C-alpha cells in the first residue's frame, strides 16, 4: 500500500515524549521549545490588525513561491549585520520553517543510497528528513571544537556518491557545541576541493550568551557551495513557521521549483506579520530579552548539575542556544533511565536518536529554554537522584 520510503521512517522519539510531557506535572527537558512567556503577544495583536487594515486582501491571498519581497529584503539586511553574509533578497527563499528546508534538500539532492555526511551526533529531524529519500549516513566524529577535520578528509578521499554535507556549527543540536574558528576555516579549506553542497543549519546563531561571535561557514565560501538555513522560530515565534534559505542562484532556482510542488508558498499572512513587526518594533531587543532568560536558565541548570550529579557524569557547557549534552557511564542506558525518570515526572531525549547509525546508548539531551528556574532545579535534582540509583 505504501511507498518503500515508509519502511525507513519511524515515529519521532521527541514527538512521542512530548505527548507525555503535555501533562503539566512533568518537568520536561525534552523538546526544543522556546519559552512561551517571551512571545510578544500584545505586539502581535497590533501587528495582525495593522497588516489586515493596510493590506488585508494581499495578506490573505496566494503569493509568490520565493516569498514576500519586503521580508526578504529585511532578512538580507539582517544576514549582513548578524552573520556578515552579504546577499540580496534575490538570494533568499522563504520556507515554512527550517524543517521544510531539510525536506526540500532531500528531495533536491538525494537518491536512494546516496551518502550524506554529518556530525556525530546530529539533529534528529534532519536524519528523519533525509532518510525519507533513501540517504545513507556517514557520521564524522566531533569534539568540543566541532567536526574532526582529519576524519572528514579521509572520508571525502575514500567515499564515492557523497551528495550532501550537513552541519550545525553554532550551538549544535543536540550537543550545544560551537565550532572553533580554526575548525571552520579548515572545514571550508578541505571541502572546497570537492563539488559537494554543504548545508549550514543555523537556527540558534543569534542566541549567544557569552564569548565571541564566530563567522558563518558561508562567509568563507568562495565557490557558492554553502546553503545557509535560518529561522525566526528560535528568536521570535515558532508557530508562524517562517524560515529562509540563503544560497547561490544555481541552488535557489531548484529550491523554488521543488517548493512549488510542496506548498506553493509559505503563509502570506505570517510573512507580512513578521515583516510588520520588524518595521514597528525592535526585533533585536526581543532577542536580547530571550538571551537573558535563556542564559540564566542555562546557568541554573549547570550549577545544579555540578552540585547534584556524580563525578562520573560528563556534560557540555554551551555558549548559547537551547541544549546541553550529557554523557553517562557506559553501564547506564539513557532509555532505561528515561523510563525510570518518567515515574518521577522528569523527561529528556535519549541520545541514541541523534546518531543516524545508532550504537550510542549512554547519552542524552537536555533543554533549558522552556522550564522555569524553579522547575529546572527540581527536575535536575530528580534526574540526579535516579542516576545515583545506578551507582
HURA-V849067 format. One record per residue. PSI is psi in degrees with one decimal (999 if undefined). Layout:
BEGIN
psi:PSI
psi:PSI
END
This chain:
BEGIN
psi:-39.0
psi:161.0
psi:153.3
psi:-30.3
psi:-24.1
psi:-21.9
psi:-28.8
psi:-5.4
psi:135.8
psi:159.5
psi:135.7
psi:125.4
psi:-42.8
psi:-43.3
psi:-38.7
psi:-40.5
psi:-38.5
psi:-27.7
psi:-40.6
psi:-40.5
psi:-2.1
psi:-21.0
psi:119.7
psi:-15.2
psi:-19.8
psi:128.5
psi:109.3
psi:121.4
psi:21.0
psi:-57.4
psi:167.4
psi:47.0
psi:130.5
psi:165.0
psi:114.7
psi:-26.0
psi:-11.3
psi:-3.5
psi:135.2
psi:72.6
psi:-47.4
psi:-41.6
psi:-39.1
psi:-26.9
psi:-45.8
psi:-40.6
psi:-47.0
psi:-44.3
psi:-39.9
psi:-43.3
psi:-44.8
psi:-36.5
psi:-40.7
psi:-37.3
psi:49.4
psi:-42.7
psi:-42.7
psi:-39.7
psi:-26.5
psi:4.5
psi:165.2
psi:156.0
psi:-176.3
psi:150.3
psi:-36.9
psi:-30.4
psi:167.1
psi:124.1
psi:-44.7
psi:-39.8
psi:-42.0
psi:-35.8
psi:-40.1
psi:-39.6
psi:-40.9
psi:-41.4
psi:-41.7
psi:-37.0
psi:-37.6
psi:-44.5
psi:-31.6
psi:-29.5
psi:-1.8
psi:29.3
psi:115.8
psi:112.2
psi:162.9
psi:171.1
psi:-25.3
psi:-16.9
psi:13.0
psi:129.7
psi:124.3
psi:136.1
psi:164.9
psi:73.2
psi:157.0
psi:-29.2
psi:-35.8
psi:-35.4
psi:-38.8
psi:-44.3
psi:-43.8
psi:-35.0
psi:-40.4
psi:-43.7
psi:-34.9
psi:-38.3
psi:-25.1
psi:125.0
psi:164.8
psi:124.6
psi:-6.7
psi:153.4
psi:133.4
psi:126.3
psi:139.0
psi:165.3
psi:155.3
psi:104.9
psi:176.6
psi:179.3
psi:124.8
psi:-43.2
psi:-23.7
psi:-40.5
psi:-47.1
psi:-43.0
psi:-44.3
psi:-33.2
psi:-32.2
psi:-22.0
psi:14.1
psi:21.8
psi:148.1
psi:126.9
psi:136.9
psi:118.4
psi:135.8
psi:126.7
psi:151.9
psi:160.7
psi:-164.8
psi:-14.7
psi:1.5
psi:-157.6
psi:137.2
psi:112.4
psi:-35.9
psi:-40.4
psi:-41.7
psi:-44.8
psi:-42.0
psi:-40.4
psi:-43.4
psi:-37.4
psi:-28.8
psi:-2.7
psi:131.8
psi:164.1
psi:29.7
psi:120.1
psi:-18.5
psi:143.3
psi:124.6
psi:123.7
psi:155.8
psi:87.3
psi:-22.4
psi:116.0
psi:57.0
psi:142.2
psi:111.9
psi:-7.7
psi:-21.5
psi:-0.2
psi:155.0
psi:132.0
psi:140.6
psi:161.9
psi:-43.5
psi:-41.7
psi:-37.5
psi:-45.8
psi:-42.5
psi:-39.7
psi:-48.4
psi:-34.3
psi:-44.0
psi:-48.1
psi:-21.0
psi:-15.3
psi:-5.1
psi:146.7
psi:65.9
psi:124.7
psi:140.9
psi:123.7
psi:117.1
psi:100.8
psi:119.9
psi:69.9
psi:-15.0
psi:-1.6
psi:-30.4
psi:-9.5
psi:56.2
psi:126.7
psi:-29.9
psi:163.2
psi:178.2
psi:136.0
psi:132.2
psi:148.1
psi:144.2
psi:153.9
psi:-35.4
psi:-23.9
psi:-19.0
psi:4.9
psi:106.3
psi:-11.5
psi:2.8
psi:30.8
psi:-7.5
psi:126.9
psi:113.9
psi:126.3
psi:141.1
psi:-179.5
psi:157.5
psi:-3.0
psi:-37.9
psi:-15.2
psi:0.6
psi:-101.0
psi:110.5
psi:-27.2
psi:-17.7
psi:-21.8
psi:55.2
psi:117.0
psi:-176.3
psi:158.2
psi:135.0
psi:120.5
psi:163.3
psi:157.7
psi:-32.1
psi:-29.9
psi:-41.6
psi:-36.0
psi:-39.0
psi:-39.3
psi:-41.9
psi:-40.0
psi:-46.3
psi:-28.2
psi:-34.6
psi:-35.5
psi:-5.3
psi:-55.1
psi:13.0
psi:-54.7
psi:161.1
psi:154.6
psi:118.8
psi:-41.7
psi:-46.5
psi:-41.8
psi:-44.9
psi:-32.4
psi:-44.0
psi:-42.4
psi:-43.7
psi:-37.3
psi:-45.9
psi:-25.0
psi:-38.7
psi:-29.1
psi:178.3
psi:100.0
psi:-35.1
psi:-40.2
psi:-37.9
psi:-41.8
psi:-41.2
psi:-37.0
psi:-44.1
psi:-44.7
psi:-41.9
psi:-44.0
psi:-45.7
psi:-36.8
psi:-45.0
psi:-41.2
psi:-39.2
psi:-46.0
psi:-43.5
psi:-42.8
psi:-46.6
psi:-41.4
psi:-42.6
psi:-38.4
psi:-41.0
psi:-38.5
psi:-35.7
psi:-30.1
psi:146.2
psi:156.4
psi:-19.1
psi:-9.9
psi:128.6
psi:148.5
psi:156.9
psi:162.0
psi:85.3
psi:143.5
psi:-0.8
psi:-169.7
psi:-152.6
psi:-6.7
psi:156.4
psi:163.0
psi:134.8
psi:133.1
psi:119.1
psi:164.1
psi:152.8
psi:-26.6
psi:-5.1
psi:119.5
psi:127.6
psi:-32.6
psi:-39.6
psi:-40.8
psi:-41.0
psi:-46.0
psi:-39.0
psi:-41.4
psi:-33.8
psi:-26.4
psi:-26.5
psi:14.4
psi:45.0
psi:136.1
psi:147.7
psi:179.9
psi:122.3
psi:141.8
psi:-19.7
psi:-23.1
psi:-21.4
psi:2.7
psi:109.2
psi:-27.4
psi:7.6
psi:-167.9
psi:-3.6
psi:107.4
psi:0.4
psi:31.7
psi:160.4
psi:158.9
psi:136.0
psi:135.4
psi:137.4
psi:4.6
psi:-24.6
psi:-27.1
psi:151.9
psi:164.8
psi:-41.6
psi:-41.9
psi:-31.4
psi:-48.0
psi:-49.6
psi:-41.7
psi:-41.5
psi:-37.7
psi:-41.7
psi:-43.6
psi:-45.4
psi:-39.3
psi:-42.8
psi:-42.4
psi:-41.0
psi:-20.3
psi:-20.9
psi:-9.8
psi:999
END
